[in-house]
Amino acid sequence: MANRTLEIPVASPAERDLKIAWHSLESEKVLEELHTHPQSGLTSEEAARRLAQYGANQLAEAPRRTFFQLVIGQLNNFVVILLIAAALISAVVSYIENEPFIESAAILAIVILNAVLGVIQESRAEQSLAALKKLAAPDALVLRDGRRVSLPSTQLVPGDIVFLEAGNFVPADIRLLETVNLRIEEAALTGESVPVEKNAALLLNADSAIGDRKNTAFMGTTVIYGRGRGVVVSTGMRTQLGMIAGMLQSVEQEETPLQRRLDQLGKTLGWAALVICALVFLAGILQGGDVLEMFMIAVSLAIAAVPEGLPAIVTISLALGMREMVRRNALIRRLSSVETLGSTTVICSDKTGTLTQNAMTVTHIWVDGKMYQVSGSGYSAEGEFHLNGETINPQQHPALLTALWVATLNNDAVLERLEGSNGHASFRIVGDPTEGALLIAAAKAGAIPEELHRSYPREQEIPFDSERKRMVTIHQICDPHREDISPLDEKADRRQHLIEVKGAPDVVLELCRYYQTSEDCPAVLDEASRRQILAANDQLTQQALRVLGVAYRIVSVLPEEINAPELEKDLIFAGLIGMIDPAREEVRPALEKARRAGVRTIMITGDYPNTARAIAESIGLLRPQHQVLTGAQLSEMDESALQREVPRTDVFARVSPEHKKRIVDALKANGEVVAMTGDGVNDAPAIKRADIGISMGITGTDVAKETADMVLTDDNYASIVSAIEQGRIIYSNIRKFVYYLISCNLAEIMIIFLPTAFGKFLFPYAGERVLSPLTPIQLLWLNLITDGAPALALGTEKGDPDIMDQPPRPPQEPIINRSMRWGVLVQTLAITAATLTAFGLGLRYDPASAETMAFLTLSLSELLRAYTARSERYPLLKIGVFSNPWMNRAVLFSLFLLLMVVYVPFFNPIFNTVPLSWENWRIILPLLLIPSLAAELAKYWITHRTQKAAP
């Protein structure tokens, strides 16, 4: 069938459904209507044309807030409303007194500028989160240009051939062409909690209800079991899910506990400011102050109290930090997980692909007492077979071939041939790497998977799952003359069927009654033979090999009901196949890094204890005096016993998903903060139960990814440790600018409050007038400078050098902890003292100079203090004064804005400033250094005290 542009017009969902009821058509008719081919799919060019015609395969999202809505959101704030009211009152007074509207216009201009900056910050945060959402969208396995490729589901078009496996989200509405035990959870669409068994061969009435369309898979539903293949018939808003306006969210944008705590802090400061404002206003009136002047002072105090930029800066910092994590191969799906990462105390990690390379290579095959070695590595067919140190021809060892043929037929992986540079055939694996390794080993022995599948086409199967630990396939015997796969009956005919089983050796062995001899004949499996096979399995696992057992039998008549007990009996054990999955080189240093950070790592694997122990010892995970526990031992323990054992258990082997959940519960009961990895459907409960659920991005199912808080895009343990480090850095940076802004705002409150309430005592030479060192406009400008660029620059810090040498942060520790409270107190006193001293000395010249000196002292001391805030414990000289280029740019930009309002004559009447002489600067320069010096001394004192308190 030639690919050509689809003629069906893009219609509304209702019109399209009336025109073609896909579930009522034969599969051949569906393919014909969609102009696609089941074996080659669409070409890339045709897919691009259809994508342009039909649009991206995604549901319509709620429109983003407009610029106007964002501005209104910025203005809908108590402090901003207060400022607007103050500007209006000032304008009315200026009008009555026939004065220019300088002050009111300046307040409104700064309010608008602050709103615009807030809009820009919010827009950037939304854009960052939108980019993360796109990264988190699931992929689909599609047939394009005759090749299986993994594509973002948004690129699917009608006519695409899609493959479905257990754990996948169905990426579009699909008319099924092939189903093997396919069951799909459709609760997201129909509300039906019981998975629906699908059958591609069914033909249904055109008016069949959605829940009855068993030959169709619908977008947004989940494959629970089995596998299938189908053709996309509807995408995006034309799917059934689109018709009911469903919405799938890949990245949740909920408020984090940290954001809620900071929001509550802002509200607390706001209410406290209102009380102080009222007190100052009343105190000023009682001292004979002007009502309007006192009102403006009260407004100044309200401005000083609330760090308006804090929420936006926190959101931007989290979003930027998440983008940095993506660069480190960790996609965070929930903002709250960033906080939890910094508290993680235990990582429960899979072995295969996470601690190891997931590049399996078959190295040993055991058949009836003979141990064959297989040379070669990677996915190249270059390699030889050896027995007792001598190279052999595998074609002369039929029992060896039988084991490899069984492993080839009982296999869902696909080899795609590539041309190696050395002339030998090399391949790309599509599917599970373990199954790919089996195909490569068989290829070294001369097997061609396509020919085997033609001779023994698969009829049915029972897919592998982690509970059963095995996979069963049923094949029709189409070639009665082949003896390499049917040694039991040389008279096999087309009515006979081949049943093959592959899985965990101990599980497969329990199902066997016979074993394959070296002469390629079956023999009764007695107890001695069982012990020999188990001993060979132990020998292989002690070499850190992953071992699979293969078995088969031939039947003339299949049971009426295809189920495991009927199929998996009287099997012939064909052999053991051992493969190596080397540990990742970067894992050992990452383990050491995690250990120094107080984060313990536990290996949880389905492999045998010997294999798990060998890998754990090779990477330094298994510590002295610590143990390896098996799933069988774990099953015998009650919860309290398990809680006692997990602190000294570094490896859990032969575990099931239910065991994983129990391990998480035991660790959490012991007060640990647990990160758990997983990739399968059955891992989802344990991932969800953990404090940080981690899914594999490459091998993980869509269900696991959707459940997880974090997705590893490279399936690498080192990326988990890197994410923990980045999580600590993000939280530390948030603490830094919270400390920076809160201490600044508290100092501003004191700078306004003290002179207003006690000015006559502090500055007796100033006369009877009520004093305020700073005007509302100056405070607005100051907050614009300090809440803006420098605070954002603190969010780009790379973290203290020893951030991974510190123990995990207690989960319940408040962001403003005891050490920060001391720091805020020191800074508030230092900034207040420096600014009021400058103001008091400036009063000896004139009030305008005094206000300008106070304004510059406070502003410049804050800019300098931004450098000292870059680390809570390390002195500035140790981390490098100018080592953060973003901070340098931010301070220079803020300094330019600050000096502009002092030395550009146009701004002097607006900001109530006057140009200062060198005589004034001689006073300011020493004073503006006081807060920074106090911060450095406080660091030394807090660090020294902490070191003395440490054991």
N, C-alpha and C positions, 0 to 999 in steps of 0.2 A: 504494500500500500504506500503510495507516494505521499510525502508530507506536503500539504499545501495550506494556504491561508484558510482558516475556518470561516465558513460563510454564515454561520448562525449569528444574528445580530445580538448586540448587548442589550438585553431587555430587562425590565423590572423583574424582581424575584417571582412575582405571581405570574406574569406573562410567560417567563421561561419555564416554570413548572408546568403550566398548561400545555405549552408547545411540545415538550419532550419529558415523558415520565421514564427516566433512565432505568428505574428498577423493573420496568415491564418489558424491556428489550433484551434480546439475546446479546451475549457479550460481543459476538462478531458484529452485530448491528450497531452497538454502541461505538466500537472502534471505527466502524465505517463512517458513522455520523461525525465523529470527532477527527477524522482524517489522521489517525495515528497508527503505529505498528506495535504489537505487543512485544516483539523481540528487539526492536531498536529504539522505540520511543520517538520523540520529536527531535529534529535537528536544532542546534543552537539558534540558527537564524530564524526558524519558524517559531521557536519559543519566544524570541525577542519580539517578533511581530505580534504574537498573541498577548504578550505582556503589555505592549503599547496599546492594544485594542481593549483589553479587559481591565488593565490596571493591576496594582500590586494585590497579592493575596493577603489582605489584612482587613480587619473590621474597622469601620469608621470610628474614630475617637472623638470624644467631646472636644470642641474647639478650644484652643489655648486662649487664655485671657488676652484681650487686646491691650495695646499700649495705654489707651484711656482707662481701661479697667485696672491695670496695674498702678497707674498714677492715683486713681481714686483709692485703691487699697493702701497706698503709701500715706495718703492724706487722712485716711480714716483711723486716726491715732489720737489718743488723748492729748499728748504733748503738742502735736502738730495743730490740733484744734485750738489749744490754748494759745499757741503762737499766733495763729490767724486772728483770734479774738484780740490779742494784744496789739497786733498790727492795725486792726480796725479802730480800736480805741485810740491808739496813737495818731491815726489819721484824722479822727474826729477832733481830737485836741489840737492838732496842727492846723486844721481848718478853722477852728474857733479863734485860735490865736494868730491866724494869718501867717503861719510859718510853713517852710517847705516840708514836703512829705518824705524827708530823707529817711528817718528812722523806720517808718512803717513800710516804705518801699524796700528798704534793705532787708527787713525781716522777711517780707514776702518773697524777695528774690532768693534768699538763702533757703527758705522753706521749699521753694520750687526746685532749686538746685539739688537739695538733699533728696527730694522726691525722685528727681530724674536719676540720680546716682543709685538710689534704692531700686528703681525699675531696672536699670542696667544690671545690677547685681542679681536681682530675682530672675531676669531673663537668662543670664549666664547659668544660674543654678538649674533652671528648667531645661535649658539646652543640654547641659551635662547629663541630667537624669534621663532625658530623651535618648541621648546617645547610648547610655548604659542599657536602656530598655531594648534598643535595637540589637545590641550585642547579646542580650539574654534570650532573644527569640529563638525557638527551636529550629533545627535543621530537618530536612527530609531527604530520604534516600530515593533518588530519581534516576530513571533511565533516559539519558540524553546522548544522542549521537552513537547509540549502541553500547554505551558504557554506563555502569552504575556510578553516580556521583552524588556527593552530599551537598545540598544547596540550602540556603535560607528558605524557609517555607514561604516567605513573602514573594519569592520568584516563581512559584508554581503557576501554571496556566492550564486551562482546559485542554485535555489531550495528553498531559504528562502521565507516564507510567510510574507509579509510586509503589515502594515496598514497605510493608508494615511488619513490625516485630513487637514482641511483648515489651511493654514499657514505653512505646511510642505514643505521642499525641497524634491523632489523625489530623493532618495538616490542611485538608480541604474536604469537600464532599466527593466521595470516590465510589464509583461502580466497581465492585470487586470482580476480578477475573479468576482468581485462584485463592482458595482458603485451605489452611491446614490447622484444624482445631482452633480456629480463630474465635476468640471471645472478646467483646468490646464493652467497656463500661460506658453507658450512655446517660448516666444520671445528670450530667451537665446540660443535656439537651431535653431529655424526656422526663427526668425525675425518677426513672426506674432504677432501683438500687441493685438489682440482680444483673450481672453481665449478660449480654445478648450473644448467643452463638450464631455466627455468620456462615452463610453458605452461598458461594458464588454461583452455583448451578441453578439456583431457584429463579423462577419467573413469577412475578407478582402482578396483581391487578394494578392498573394505573392509579386507582384511587386508594391504594393501601396507605394506612396511617404510617407516620414516621417510625413508630416503635415496631411496626411489623415488617419494615423493609430490611430483611435479613441478608440481602445481597448488596447492601450499600453501607459504607462507613461514612460518618458525618464529622465535619470539622469540630474540633474542640473535645471530642470524646477520646477515651484512652484504651489502648490495646492491653488487655489483662493477660492474655495467654495465646500461644500459637503464633502463626504468621500468615501473611496474605500479600496479594499483589492486586493492584487495581488501576483504573484510569480515572484521572481527575475529570469531573463533570461540571463542578461549580467552584468558584473561588470567591474570597472576600465577602462582600455584602450580598452576593447572590447565593451563598450557602444557606442551609437551614438555620444555622446559628446566626448568620447575618440577618435573616428574616425576623428573628425575635430580638434583634438589636442587642445581642450578647456582647460582652466585652471581656477579653482575656487580658489580664495585667501581668506583665513579666517582671517588672520592677516595681515594688511597692514604694510609695512615696509618703509613708506615714511619718508622723512626728516621732522622733526618737525620745527615749526617757531623758537623755541629756537636753534635748531641745525643750522638753516640757519643764524640766527643772530650771533652765535658764529663763524661760518665759515666766515662770512663777517668780523667779528672782527679780525680773524686770517689773512685774506688777507690785511686788513687795516694796521695791525702791520707789515706785511711783506713788503708792499710798503713803509711805513714810515722807516723801517729798511734799505731798499735799498738807500733811500735818505741820511739817516744818515751815512750809510757805505761809500757812495761816498764822503760826506763831510769830514769824518774822514780820508779816504784814501788820499784825496787831501791835507788836513791840515798836515798830517804826512809827505807827500812828500815835501811840502813847508818848513817844519821844518828840512828837511835833513834826513828823515827816509829812511831806506832801502825799496825798492819796494816790495820785497817778504815778508818782515816782516810786512809792512803796509797792504799787501793783506791778510795775515793771521789774522791780527787784524780786518780787515773789515769782514772777514769770521766769526770771533769770535762774532762780533756785530750782524751779521745776525742770528747766532745760538741763541744768547741771546734774540733776539726780538720775536721769534716765539715759542709759546707753542705747540710743535709738538704733545704732548700726549693728548691735550685737546679734540679733536673730539672723539677719542677712549674711553676716560674716560667718556664723556657724554653719549655715546651709551651704555656702560657697566652699568653705573649708572641707566639709564632708564630701561634697561633690568632686572637688579637686583631688581629694585623697582617694576616692573610689576610682577616679580615672588613673591615678598612679598605680593602684592595685591592678587594674586591667593590664597596664604595661608590665606588671610583675606576674601575669598569667593567673590572676585571681579576680573573678567577677563577683562583686558584692551585689546581692539582689535586695537586701534590706538595709536601710541606713542604720538601724539599731544594732546591726551585727558589728559595725565598726567599733562601737563601745565595748561589746562583749569580747572581741578579739583581744583587747588589751588585758582582759582578766583571765584568759584561757590558761588552765593549769595542766590539762591532759589532752593529748591528741591520740585518738583511736584511729589507726590507719590501716587500710587494706595493704596487702603485700604486693600482689600482682599489678604492675603498671604504675603503682604509686611509690613504693620503695624500690621496685625493680623496673627494668627498662621496657617490659611488655614487648620484647622482641624475641619471641620464643624460637628455639632451634632444637629439633630432635637430635639427641646425641647417643641414646641407648635404646635398643629394642630387645626385650627378653621373650623368647619363645621356647618352651619345653626344655628349660635348663641351659639354653644357649644365650649368651649375652652378646648381642651385635653392637658394634660401635659405628656411628655415622659421622662422617667428617663434613666440613663446610659450616658456614655461618650465614646469618641473615636470610634474605628471601631470594637466594640464588640456587638454581638447580645443580650447581657444581658441588660434587661431594662423592665420597666412596663409602662402601660398607666393609667393615673389618670384623673378623672373628678370630679370637685367640692370637691377635697381632698380625694376621695375614689378611690381605685384601681379597675379597670374594666377589663373585658375580651374583647379585641378589636373585637373578632369574633361575639359578640352580638351587634355590632354597625356598620351595613352595610355601612352607609354613610361615616364613617371614613375609612373603608376598600376601598371604591371606590376611595377616594382621594389618598390613598397610592398606589392603583393598577395603577391609571393613572400615578402617579409619577414614578412608577417602569417601566412601558412600554415605556413611553416617556423619555428614559434614555439611554445614551451611555456608562455609566461606567460599570465595571465588578467587582464582588466580588470574590476574591480568598481566599478560606477557609484556615485558619490556626488553629492549635489546641492550645487553651489558656491553661495556667497552671492551671486554676481553673475549667477546664472541660467545660466551656461555649465556644460556637463558636466565634471566632474572625476572622477578615478578613483583607486582604490587598486590597486597592482600586487601580484598574487600570483605570485611567481616571480622570475626573474632581472631586475634593473633594466634591463640592456641590451635584453633582449627586450621589456620593458615599454615602453621608449622607442620602439621600432619600432612597436608597436601604437598608441601615442599619435599618432605621426606619420601613420600610416595613417588613424586616426580623424579627424584634421584634414582629410584628403583625402576624407572621407565613407565610409570603409570600416567595415563592421560585421563584426567577426571571426566572430560566430556564423553569419551568413549565408554567409560565405565557406567556413567549415568544413562547412556543410550542403551547399553546392554541390560542394565538393571534399573529401570526408571522408578523413581520414588512414588509410592502410592499414598502412603499416610505416614504420620509421625506423631510421637509424643515429645514435645520440645523439652529441652533441658531446663530444669529449675533448681534453685539452690537447696530446696528441701529434699528432692529426690536424688540429686547429685548424679544424674544420668540422663541420656537422650536415647530415644528409640526411633528407628526408622523402618519402614516396611517397603520392600522393593519387589517388583515383578521380575521374574527370571525370563528374559526374552531370548537368551542365547543358550540353548541346551548343550552346545559343544564346548563351552568354556568350563575348565576344570579348576581354575584358579580361585574361584569364589564359592564353589558348591561341592566340596570334597565329600560330603556325606552321601550324595546320591548322584551317580553318574548318569542316571536316567531322568534327570530333572527335566520337566517340560514347562510349557508356557502357563500351565495352571498352578505352578508352584510359586511360592513366595519366600523371599529372604527377609528375615527379621534380624536387625543388627542393633547392638547396644554399645554405647561408649560412655564412660564415666569414671567415677572414683573406683580404684581397684578393689577395695574391700566390699563396696556395694555391689559391683558387677560380679565379683567372685561368689557372693552369696546366692546369686541367681543361676549359677552354672551347675550342671550335672556332669558335663564332660569337659575335656580340655584337648586342645589341638596338639598333636605330636609333631616332631620334626619331620616325619614322613607325610605330613599333611593329612593325617587320619585322626578321627576322634577316639579318645580313650576315656574310660570312666574316671571321674575326678574323685579319688579317694582322699583320706585325711592326710596322708603323706604328701600327696601332690599339692593339696591346699597349703600345707605348711611351707612347701618349697616356693610356691608363688608368693606367699606373704613375706618370706625371707628375702626373696628377690626384690620385692617392693620396698622393704626396709633398706636394703642395700642401695637402691637408687635414691630414695629420699634422703639418706644420710649424706649423699653427694649434692644436696640442695637442688635436686631435680624435681620438677613437677611430673607426676606419673598418672597416666590414664590407663585403664583396662579396657580391652575390646573383646566383644563376644558376639556370637551369631547362632542362628539355627534356621533350618529350612522346613516349611510346612506346606502341605498340599492344600489345606483349606483354612482360610482365616476365620477366627471366631466371629459370630454375628455382631457382637458388640466389641469394638476396639477399645480395650482397656489394658492397663499395665499388667495386672495379675495374669491375664490370659496370654499375653505376648511374652512376658519376661519369665519364662520357666523352661527348664531343660535346655539351657543355653550351652554352647560350646565356648569355653574360654580360649581366645585366640592368642593373647599375649599382653605384655606390658610395654608401654611406650613412654620413655622418660625424656623430658626436654628441660633445657636450662633457660632461665630468665634472669640474666645477670643483674645484680644490684646497680642502681644508678650511682655514678661516681660522685655526684653532688650530695648524696643522702647522708654519708657519714659526717661531713662537716656541718650539714644542716642539723643533724641530730645533736651534735656537740653544742651548736649555737642555741638550740632549744633548751638543752639541759642547763646551760649557763643562765638562761632566762627563767629558770624555775619551771619549765614546761616539760612534763614527762610524756614519753611516747610509748604507746602500746600497739603491738601488731595484732590484728585480728584477721584471720585467714581461714579459708576452707581447706587449705592444703594440710598435708600430714605433719605431725609434730616434728619429725626428723628434718623435713624440708624447711619448715618454719624456723626451727632452732638454728639450722646451718646458715640461713640467710640472716637471721637476727644477730648471730655471733659475728658474721663477716662484716656487718655494718656497725657493730658496736651498740646495738640496741639492747641485747640481753645482758643485764648487769650481773655481777657476782652475787650469789645468794638469792637471786631471783629465779622464778620458775616459768615453765611452760605448762599451761592447762589445756585440756582437750574439751570439746563440746560434751562428750560423754561424762567427763568428770563434773563439768559445770551443771549438767542436768541433774546430777545427784545432790547438788547443794541447795539448801534453802537460801532465802535472801540474806539473812544475817551471816551465814557462812561465806557467801560470795563477797559480802562487804568486808569480811576479814581477810579474804584471799587476794582481792584486787590490788591492794597496795604493794604486794610483793610478786605480782604476776606481770611479766613484760610481754608474753606471747600467749594468745589464745588460738588454738589450732582446731581444725575440723568443726568449726562453729556454723550454726544456722543463723538466719536473720533474727529469729526470736531470741537467740543467745545474745546477739548484739544489743538488743533492747534491754535485756537484763543487765548486761555489763554497764551500759550507760546509766541505768537506774542505780546500780550499786555505787558507781563512782560519784554520782550526784548526791546520793545519801551520805557519802563520806565528805561532802563539802567541796567537791571538785567542780571546776567549770570545764565542761567537756566539749571537745570538737570531734565529730564522728564523720568519717568518710563512708561513701557507699556509691554504688552505680546501678543496682538492680531495682526492679519494682518492689521486691520484698525487703529491700533496705530502707524504704521510705519511712516506716514507723520509727526505726532507730535514728534516722537522720532528723526526723521531726522532734523526737524526744530530746536530742542533744541540745546543749546551749548554742552551739554553732554546728549546723548541719552542712556538710560539704559533699557536693556531687562531682563526679568526674565529667569533664566537658567532652572528652573524646569517646570513652567507652560507656558513659553514663546514659541511662534511659531518660526520656523526657519526664517521666513521673518523678524520678530521683532529682532531676534538675529543678523541677517545679517546687518540690518539697524543701529543697536546700536553701540555706541562707547565703551560701557561697558556692560558686562553680569554678573548678580548676580547669583552665583552658588547655593545660598541658599534662593533666593527670599526675603531677609531680609532687612528692612530699615536700621537697624544698620550697615549693611555692606556698605551701601552708605556713611554713615558718616565716617566709618572707611576708606573707599577709599579716601574720601576728605582729611582726616588727612594724609594718606600715600602720596597722591599727593602733599600736602604741604611739607611734609618731603623730598620727592624726589627733588622738586624744590629748597627747602632750601639748600639741600646738593650740588646741582649743583652750586648754588650761592657761596657756601663756597669754592669749589675747583677752581671755576673761579677767585674768589678773591685771593685765595692762589697763583695760577699760574701766573695770570696777574701781581700782585704786585711783585712777584719774577722776572719775565721776564723784567719788567720795571726797576727794581733795577739793574739787570745785564746790561741793556743798559747803564744806567748812570755810572755804575762802569767801563765799557769799554770806554765810550765816554769821560767822564770828564778828566781822566788822559792822554788820547791820545791827546785831543784837548788843554787841559790847564795844562798839567803835569808840565811845567816849573814854573807855578805860584803856583800850589798845593804842589809840592815837589821840591822846589828850590835846595835842597841839593843833588838831585839825578843826577845832571850833565845835559849834553846836550841830552842824549839818549831819544827817544820816549818811553813812558812807557805804558804797558798794564798789569794790575794786574793779569789777568787770560789768560791762553792759550786756543786755540780752544778745545783741548782735555779735559782740566779741565771743560770747560763749557758744553761740551757734557756729561761728566760723571755726572756733577751736575744736568743737566736737566733730565738725565736718572733716577737719584735718586728721585728728587722732583716731576717729572711728573709721576712717577710710583707708587710705593707702598703707600706712604703717601696720595697722592691725591685720589687714589682708596679707601683708608681707610676712607677718609672724606665722601665718598658715602655710607658708612654703618652706619652713625650716626642715632640715634633713634629720633632726633628732639628735639627742645627746650621743656622744661616742659610745657610752656604755648602756644605751637604752635596752639592749638585750642581755645585759649583765644584771639587771634589776629583777626582783621577783614580780610576779603578776600583781596587778592592782586589785585590791579587794573589791568585789562587785558592788557592795553597798557603800563604798567610800564616796562621800560627797565631792563634787568638783572643787568646791572651796573647802579644802581640808585644813587641818590645823596649821601646817606650815604656810599655806597660802594666806590664811587669816593673819598670821604674824607679818607676812610680807606686805599685805594690804595695809595693815596698821602702820608699819614703818614708812611706807610710801606716802600714805595720807598725811602723816605728821611732817615728813620731810618736804613734800610739795607745798603743803599749807604754810609751813614756816618760811620756806624760800620765797614764795610768792608774796606773802604778807610783809616780809622784811623789805622786799623790793618796793612794795607799795608804800610802806611807811617811810622809807628813805626818799622815795620820789615825792612825797608830800612836802618835803622841804623845798622843792623847786616850785611845783604847781600841781593842781589836781589832774590836769590832762597828762602831764609827764608821768605822774604816779600811776595812772590807769594804764598807760602804754607800757611802762616798765613791768607792771604786774602781768599784763597780757603777754608780753614777750617772755618773761621769766617762766610763766606757767607753760606756754606753748613750746618753747625751746627745750625746757627740761623734760617735757613729754616726748619730744622727738629723740632726745638723747637716751631717754629711758627705754625707748623701743628697742634699742640695741641690747641693753642689759636684760630685757625681758625675753631674749632669745633662748635663754636656758635658765631653768629654775635652780640649778645646782652648780653649773660650771661657770667660772669667771669669764668675763668677756674676752680677755686676752688669750685664754686657752682655746676658745672656739673660733677665734679670729674676728677682729672687729668688723672687717668689711667682707667677710666670707659669704654673706647672703646678698647677691647682686640685686634681688628684688627689694630688699630693705634699703639698700643704698639709693636706688631710684626713687622709692617712696619718700624717703626723708628729704632728698633734694627737691622733689616736686612740692612737698609740704612746706619746706623752707622758703621756696620761691613764693608760694601763696602768702605765707606769713609776712615776709619782708615787703611784699607788694602793698599790703594794706597799711603799712607803716610809712613807706618812703615814696609811694606814688600819691601826689597831692590830691588827686581826684577822690581817693578812698578815705582820706583823713576825716572829713566831716561825717562820712557814712559810718565808719567804724569807731569814731570818737578817739582817734589816735593822733599823735604828733611825731614828727621825725626826732629821733634821739641823737644826742651828741656822744662823743667818746667818753665824756665824763659820766653820762648815764650808763653806758656799756661797761665801764669799769666796775660798776656796782652789780650789773646784771650777770656778767660772765661767771664770777665765782659762785653766785647763788644758784645758777641753773645747773651747776655740777653737783649740788648737794643731793638731789634725789637719786642720781645714778650712783654716786659713791655710797649712799645709804643702802641701795639695792645690792651692790657688790659685797658690802660688809655683812648684810643680812644673809646672803647666800653662804658666805664663809661660816657664819655662826650656826646656821641651820644644818649645813653639811657636816661641820665639825661635831655638833651635838648628836647628829644621827650616827656618825661613825663611832662615837664614844658609847652610844646606847646599843650598838650592834654587838652580838656575842663574839 
